[in-house]
């Protein structure tokens, strides 16, 4: 694993090809402050091209995932303390972070305990797998305080589908973990941290048996096909992706290991 950057509002743990990023401002309910976004972007950019990092978990200290945007900063913006252009820059910075999380070549897991509110909910929507505490609380609060969901909107739509995302964002909906499972946000539920940890360990075992380059290329394929409707374009994107993959060293190793009845070289134990 590449040398990770120094952080102060995150807590980083690496183990057997897995990086866990803890949001570490529990006294503030782990908000999406400027510093948090900068540190998370730096960490993700550091490991983005590092195939020794097979998976990434995002979770929050203090039993809270993320309370969303920094409302103190938003109050300053609303009071006219900042120009419209600086507000656009700030919002764009959030958008760049969400795009980075969404496009990471590794499997990204969000473990949600306590609450994921507004921007925190949107951040979790960028993960590939979302594990939720059954009693966790979720809210799309933006319209209830006079704001719009802005940068998180495309990822909420991507995760939940257009009709459900539209309803939840417009009505400032609130729901718990069971509701999150019903709307398609949560992939699995756990009653407590121990159950969530066990669910994550199952994911780790699955993922660490997969070729890291194949995971990265498969994720690139999924993202490239998103929104494409032209049949010939879809066929070409898939064919190009498969041609690169089948001629890779991983494909040769994987197919050889199958015929030789052995595990491929990339298999790790969590």
C-alpha positions as CSV (number, residue, x, y, z in Angstrom):
1,X,0.0,0.0,0.0
2,X,1.3,3.5,-0.9
3,X,2.2,5.8,2.0
4,X,-1.0,7.4,3.1
5,X,-1.2,11.1,3.7
6,X,-1.3,12.6,7.2
7,X,-4.8,13.2,8.4
8,X,-6.4,14.7,11.5
9,X,-10.2,14.4,11.0
10,X,-10.0,10.9,9.6
11,X,-8.7,7.7,11.1
12,X,-7.0,5.2,8.7
13,X,-6.6,1.5,9.2
14,X,-5.1,-0.9,6.7
15,X,-5.2,-4.7,6.9
16,X,-4.7,-7.6,4.4
17,X,-5.4,-5.4,1.3
18,X,-8.2,-3.5,2.9
19,X,-8.3,0.2,3.8
20,X,-10.9,1.4,6.4
21,X,-11.5,5.2,6.5
22,X,-13.1,6.3,9.7
23,X,-14.7,9.7,9.8
24,X,-13.3,10.9,13.1
25,X,-15.2,14.0,14.4
26,X,-17.9,12.2,16.5
27,X,-18.4,15.3,18.7
28,X,-19.7,17.0,15.6
29,X,-21.4,13.9,14.1
30,X,-18.8,13.6,11.4
31,X,-19.8,16.5,9.1
32,X,-18.6,17.0,5.5
33,X,-16.4,19.9,6.4
34,X,-13.8,21.4,4.0
35,X,-11.0,19.6,5.9
36,X,-12.8,16.3,5.9
37,X,-13.4,16.5,2.1
38,X,-9.7,17.5,1.5
39,X,-8.4,14.7,3.6
40,X,-10.7,12.1,2.1
41,X,-9.9,13.2,-1.4
42,X,-6.1,13.0,-0.7
43,X,-6.5,9.5,0.8
44,X,-8.5,8.2,-2.1
45,X,-6.3,9.7,-4.8
46,X,-3.3,8.1,-3.1
47,X,-4.7,4.6,-3.3
48,X,-6.7,5.0,-6.5
49,X,-4.1,3.3,-8.7
50,X,-2.7,1.0,-6.0
51,X,-4.0,-2.6,-6.8
52,X,-2.6,-3.8,-3.4
53,X,-5.6,-2.0,-2.0
54,X,-8.4,-4.3,-2.8
55,X,-11.3,-2.7,-0.9
56,X,-12.2,0.5,0.9
57,X,-14.7,0.8,3.8
58,X,-16.1,4.2,4.8
59,X,-17.6,4.5,8.3
60,X,-18.0,6.9,11.2
61,X,-16.6,7.0,14.7
62,X,-19.0,7.6,17.6
63,X,-21.8,5.5,16.1
64,X,-22.6,8.0,13.5
65,X,-21.8,7.7,9.8
66,X,-22.1,11.4,8.6
67,X,-24.4,14.2,9.5
68,X,-24.0,15.8,6.1
69,X,-22.8,19.3,5.1
70,X,-21.3,21.8,7.5
71,X,-24.4,23.9,8.5
72,X,-22.3,26.6,10.1
73,X,-20.5,27.1,6.8
74,X,-23.9,27.1,5.0
75,X,-25.2,29.7,7.4
76,X,-22.3,32.0,6.4
77,X,-23.1,31.4,2.7
78,X,-26.8,32.2,3.3
79,X,-26.1,35.4,5.2
80,X,-24.2,36.8,2.2
81,X,-20.7,36.4,3.7
82,X,-19.5,34.7,0.5
83,X,-19.9,35.5,-3.2
84,X,-22.0,33.4,-5.5
85,X,-18.9,32.3,-7.3
86,X,-17.2,31.1,-4.1
87,X,-20.4,29.2,-3.3
88,X,-20.2,27.5,-6.7
89,X,-16.6,26.5,-6.1
90,X,-17.5,25.0,-2.7
91,X,-20.4,23.0,-4.2
92,X,-18.2,21.9,-7.0
93,X,-15.6,20.7,-4.5
94,X,-18.2,18.4,-3.0
95,X,-19.2,17.2,-6.4
96,X,-15.6,16.3,-7.2
97,X,-15.3,14.3,-4.0
98,X,-18.5,12.4,-4.7
99,X,-17.4,11.6,-8.2
100,X,-14.1,10.4,-6.9
101,X,-15.8,8.0,-4.4
102,X,-18.2,6.8,-7.1
103,X,-15.4,6.0,-9.6
104,X,-12.8,4.4,-7.3
105,X,-11.5,1.2,-9.0
106,X,-11.7,-0.7,-5.7
107,X,-14.9,-2.0,-4.1
108,X,-16.2,0.7,-1.8
109,X,-18.3,-0.3,1.2
110,X,-20.2,2.2,3.4
111,X,-21.1,0.9,6.8
112,X,-23.8,3.2,8.2
113,X,-24.5,3.4,12.0
114,X,-26.5,6.0,13.8
115,X,-27.3,8.4,11.0
116,X,-26.6,9.4,7.5
117,X,-28.2,12.8,6.8
118,X,-28.4,14.8,3.5
119,X,-24.8,14.9,2.2
120,X,-23.8,12.0,4.3
121,X,-26.7,10.0,2.7
122,X,-25.5,11.1,-0.7
123,X,-21.9,10.1,0.1
124,X,-23.0,6.6,1.0
125,X,-25.0,6.4,-2.3
126,X,-21.6,6.5,-4.1
127,X,-20.5,3.2,-2.5
128,X,-20.8,-0.1,-4.2
129,X,-22.2,-1.8,-1.2
130,X,-24.1,-0.2,1.8
131,X,-24.4,-2.1,5.1
132,X,-26.8,-0.4,7.5
133,X,-27.6,-0.7,11.2
134,X,-31.3,-1.5,11.4
135,X,-32.0,1.4,13.8
136,X,-30.0,3.9,11.8
137,X,-31.7,7.1,10.8
138,X,-31.7,8.6,7.3
139,X,-33.0,11.9,6.1
140,X,-33.0,13.9,2.9
141,X,-33.4,17.2,4.8
142,X,-32.3,19.8,2.2
143,X,-35.8,21.0,1.1
144,X,-36.9,21.2,4.8
145,X,-34.2,23.8,5.4
146,X,-34.6,25.7,2.2
147,X,-31.8,24.0,0.2
148,X,-31.6,21.7,-2.7
149,X,-29.8,18.3,-2.8
150,X,-27.5,19.7,-5.5
151,X,-24.3,17.6,-5.9
152,X,-25.7,14.4,-4.3
153,X,-28.8,14.2,-6.6
154,X,-27.2,12.2,-9.4
155,X,-25.9,9.6,-6.9
156,X,-29.1,9.3,-5.1
157,X,-30.8,8.7,-8.4
158,X,-28.1,6.2,-9.4
159,X,-28.6,4.3,-6.2
160,X,-32.4,4.4,-5.7
161,X,-33.7,4.9,-9.2
162,X,-35.4,8.0,-10.6
163,X,-39.0,7.8,-9.1
164,X,-37.9,6.9,-5.6
165,X,-35.1,9.4,-5.5
166,X,-37.4,12.1,-6.8
167,X,-39.9,11.4,-4.1
168,X,-37.4,11.3,-1.3
169,X,-35.5,14.4,-2.3
170,X,-38.6,16.5,-2.8
171,X,-40.3,15.5,0.4
172,X,-37.4,15.7,2.8
173,X,-38.1,12.0,3.6
174,X,-37.0,10.4,6.9
175,X,-36.7,6.6,7.4
176,X,-34.8,4.0,9.4
177,X,-32.7,1.0,8.3
178,X,-35.6,-1.1,7.5
179,X,-37.0,1.7,5.3
180,X,-33.5,2.0,3.7
181,X,-33.6,-1.6,2.8
182,X,-37.1,-1.2,1.3
183,X,-36.1,1.7,-0.9
184,X,-32.9,0.0,-2.1
185,X,-30.4,2.1,-0.3
186,X,-29.3,-0.6,2.2
187,X,-27.9,-3.8,0.7
188,X,-28.0,-5.6,4.0
189,X,-28.9,-4.8,7.6
190,X,-27.3,-5.6,10.9
191,X,-28.7,-5.1,14.4
192,X,-25.4,-3.9,15.9
193,X,-21.7,-3.3,15.2
194,X,-20.9,-7.0,15.6
195,X,-23.4,-8.0,12.9
196,X,-22.2,-5.2,10.6
197,X,-18.6,-6.3,11.1
198,X,-19.6,-9.9,10.2
199,X,-21.3,-8.8,7.1
200,X,-18.3,-6.8,6.0
201,X,-16.0,-9.7,6.7
202,X,-18.1,-11.9,4.3
203,X,-17.7,-9.2,1.7
204,X,-14.0,-9.1,2.3
205,X,-13.7,-12.8,1.8
206,X,-15.6,-12.6,-1.5
207,X,-13.7,-9.6,-2.8
208,X,-10.2,-10.9,-1.8
209,X,-10.8,-14.0,-4.0
210,X,-11.3,-11.7,-7.1
211,X,-8.6,-10.4,-9.3
212,X,-8.0,-6.7,-8.5
213,X,-7.5,-5.6,-12.1
214,X,-10.7,-7.5,-13.1
215,X,-12.6,-5.7,-10.4
216,X,-11.3,-2.3,-11.6
217,X,-12.1,-3.0,-15.2
218,X,-15.5,-4.4,-14.4
219,X,-16.3,-1.3,-12.4
220,X,-15.1,0.9,-15.3
221,X,-17.4,-1.1,-17.6
222,X,-20.4,-0.6,-15.4
223,X,-19.8,3.1,-15.2
224,X,-19.1,3.4,-18.9
225,X,-22.4,1.7,-19.7
226,X,-24.5,3.9,-17.3
227,X,-26.9,5.9,-19.4
228,X,-25.8,4.5,-22.7
229,X,-28.8,3.4,-24.8
230,X,-27.4,2.9,-28.3
231,X,-27.1,-0.8,-28.9
232,X,-24.0,-0.6,-31.1
233,X,-22.2,1.6,-28.6
234,X,-23.0,-0.8,-25.8
235,X,-21.6,-3.7,-27.8
236,X,-18.5,-1.8,-28.7
237,X,-17.8,-0.6,-25.1
238,X,-18.2,-4.2,-23.8
239,X,-16.1,-5.7,-26.6
240,X,-13.2,-3.3,-26.0
241,X,-13.3,-3.9,-22.3
242,X,-13.3,-7.7,-22.7
243,X,-10.5,-7.6,-25.3
244,X,-8.3,-5.7,-22.8
245,X,-9.2,-8.1,-20.0
246,X,-8.9,-11.4,-21.8
247,X,-5.3,-10.5,-22.9
248,X,-4.3,-9.5,-19.4
249,X,-1.9,-11.4,-17.1
250,X,-4.7,-11.9,-14.6
251,X,-6.8,-13.7,-17.2
252,X,-4.0,-16.0,-18.0
253,X,-3.3,-16.7,-14.3
254,X,-7.0,-17.2,-13.6
255,X,-7.7,-19.6,-16.4
256,X,-4.5,-21.5,-15.7
257,X,-5.3,-21.9,-12.0
258,X,-8.7,-23.2,-13.0
259,X,-7.3,-26.0,-15.1
260,X,-4.5,-26.7,-12.6
261,X,-7.0,-26.9,-9.8
262,X,-5.3,-24.3,-7.6
263,X,-6.1,-20.9,-6.2
264,X,-5.0,-17.9,-8.4
265,X,-2.1,-15.9,-7.1
266,X,-4.2,-12.9,-6.0
267,X,-6.3,-14.7,-3.4
268,X,-5.8,-13.2,0.1
269,X,-7.2,-14.1,3.4
270,X,-8.9,-11.3,5.3
